[in-house]
Amino acid sequence: MIKRRYADRRDWGRIKQRHYVQEQVENEVFQGKVTLLQLNEVASPLEVCYDDETIRIADAGYIWVQQFPKDAHHAVTSMFDASGQLVQTYIDICLHTGVEDGRVYWDDLFLDLIALPSGQILLVDADELEAARKQGHVSQEDYTLAWAEAKQLQKRLQDGSFRFVAHAEVMKKQLEQKIKQGIPR
């Protein structure tokens, strides 16, 4: 079953205290919704392992900038540590993005790409997509869409034409200002 996920992560018990802001962005690089989730207090840090590397992706002071491009089948989450350094960019392949009851969401198609600051690009959760297709939770059409989107994004990440990682840095600064001004939602 395709799961609807929300940018504000209200349902994620790991986050004990947060600030969150979202806005519509229209500029030369990006058109769509951008959110910033500031993790002020967490129940416990979250670390992930890729091959022989362990990366902390959630802890107190971390910031997640999420970009939901209009008319696209992906959502991009750039994760920054407490010192402001990018730790990874996680790209969810999705069926739809949108806003429901004021909350930005994406309908997750399981398949994901991870871009690490080292330049390494990982394709993950292909097994979950395959299982969902076999169980009838994802149609053949959506399965094909997920793979086409992932391959196209993988190519753009490799050739440097995927500009959302740098754009996340710009949006981080802008949205942090909104939080400092007391505008979080």
Order of alpha helices (4+ residues) and beta strands (2+ residues): beta-beta-beta-beta-beta-beta-beta-beta-beta-beta-alpha-alpha-alpha
